[in-house]
Structure formats: structure tokens, C-alpha cells
Amino acid sequence: MSRLHCRSHPGREHRCPQQKPARPFRQRALHECAAIAAALSSASDPHPAIHSARKAIRRLRSLLALLEHAALDVEAADLGLKRLGDGLSRLRDAHVVVEVARQLQERVADPRWNGVIRMLVLRREGLLQATLQRDPGFARRLRVLAAVQQQLAVQPWHQLRRGPLRQNLERSWRRVDKAAARAKRDGGAAAVHRWRRRVRRLRMQLDIACDLQLHVSHSRSLHASGHRYKALHRLSDELGRQQDLRLLRNLVRAMPASDGKRSVMQQINGEVAPD
């Protein structure tokens, strides 16, 4: 039996007892649906809530990817989630660039960031208001989510077996290795973006594998110290940060010329890894 270094027990290794995967996987899927609904229904602070909804969508889609060829038909649910996530991506990105800009300003204490951040905040608010005018209260999106939840609730979860789940996790490892090789070979933005997405999905699937006690094969077992697991998280975080910095750079680059723009661009370029 292989072992997993779980986040809930940092720095130590433990054996996970065998359990049938049906009930925990079903509960996890429906729990993520509830998390998405709660985030989209939040009116007090919509921007972080939208970011949280996107994260929950990615977690759920990562779980559904583990179910491929596993006696369940989740293709329609996954497609609904993909459309839901894609429809929130501009709102998420608009919020994240504001946060990244504020972090950079805080680090250097440069007042020339003020005008840039003000424009980014106005853009973020404008995108949110335009979206809510078309879909008040995210009601249409919540209906899509309700349909996804119903599709998942009626799946024959009792037929779920561990073999296909492990095989799909192995497949995610291979896809990450392949994407990494391609990104390092040609270095293009599309290749790096694909690598980032696959690393993020594998990271989430490993979290799920640990939380739901899904054993992985010895060839891909995590080190007792958790070094490989932690390295994957660090890689995912860094690739995501670089993507957000590039989004910020593109937006600032398109802004009208100003006294502070050149300095701000220099600071952003100092943070972005070479293309």
C-alpha cells in the first residue's frame, strides 16, 4: 500500500484505510456545488466571492476529471461548469489584477501606482455592473449550477471503483510532464499557460486524493517528507502569479501615457519572468 503526505497532517506520513470511494466522492462533488452557489449568492463582497466561486469550479472540474471512464457520465456537468467558469473569468481577472497591483504598490510604497490602481478599480466595477445588468444576482448562472448539481446527484455513484480513479491521476501526472517539456522547449505563452493549467489540476487532484483517501501507485507516491507535493504547490502558485502579472502588464501597457506609467511598467517588468 502506498502512502500519501496529506495537507491535514503536515510533516508526517500515515496509512489511509481502504474505503469505498462512492460516498466521499459524491459528498465532495455536492459540497463544491454548494460552495459555488454560496459564493455566487454573496452580496456583501462580490469580487472575492467570484474568485472563490472560480476556485470551487476548478476544484469540482478536477474531481470530475478523475471520474473519466469510471462508470459515471459527467460530461454534461463538466461542460456546464466550464461555461460557468469561463463566464466568470473576466470578473475574476479584473479583481486579481487590482490585488496584484496593490501588493506591488505596498512593497515599493510608490504613489505613482495610485492612478493605475484607480483605473483598474473602475474597470473592475464596470465589468461587474455590466455583468449584473445582464444577469441580475447571477440568477441565470445559479440555474446552470442547479442543473449541474442535479446531474451529479443522480449519477450511479455506487458503481465507482478505485482503479479508474488511480489511472486518471496517473494520466494527469503524464500530462503535466508532457506540458512541462513542451513549455521548456518552445517557451511560448500558450505552452506555458497549458502547463500552468495542468499543474493546477494535478495539484487539486492530489489534494482530493489525499482528502478522500485515494491511494496512488508506488511509482507516483509522494515522498515521506512531502517535498514533491510541496514543490508542485509552489510551481502552481508561481505559474499562476506570473500569469496574473502578465495580465496586469497588458492592462497597464494599454493605459494612456502618464508620468507614473513608465515607472509602474518597469516595476511590473521586474517581476515578470522572461517570456
TAKALIN-V421259 format. One line per field, one symbol per residue. phi: phi as a letter, one per 40 degrees, with the letter a starting at -180 (. if undefined). psi: psi as a letter, one per 40 degrees, with the letter a starting at -180 (. if undefined). burial: + if it has 9 or more other ideal C-beta (glycine too) atoms within 8 Angstrom, else -. Layout:
# TAKALIN-V421259
phi->???
psi->???
burial->???
This chain:
# TAKALIN-V421259
phi->.cbbccccbcgabacbccbccdccccccccccdcccccccccbcacccccccccccccccccccccccfbgbbbcccccccccccccbcccccccccccccccccccbfbcccdccccccccccccccccccccadgfcccccdccccccdcccccdcccbcdccccccdccdccccccccccccbgcccccccddccccccdcccccdccbfccbcccbcccdcgccccccccccccccccccccccdcccdccdcacccccccccccccccdc
psi->hiihhidegieiiihhihihedddddddddddddddddddehedgddddddddddddddddddddeehffeigeddddddddddddeedddddddddddddddddddefheeddddddddddddddddddddddghefdddddddddddddddeigdeehidddddddddddddddddddddddddeidddddddddddddddddddddddefhiiiddeiiideedddddddddddddddddddddddddddeiiiidedddddddddedhih.
burial->--+++---------------++-+++-+++-++-+++-++++---++-++++++-++++++++++++--+-+-+--++-++++++--++-++++++++-+++-++----+-++++++-+++-++--++--++--+--+--++-++++++-++--+-+--++--+++++++-++-++--++-++-------++++++-++++++++++++++++++++--++++--+--+--++-++--+++++++++++-++--+----++-+++-++---+---
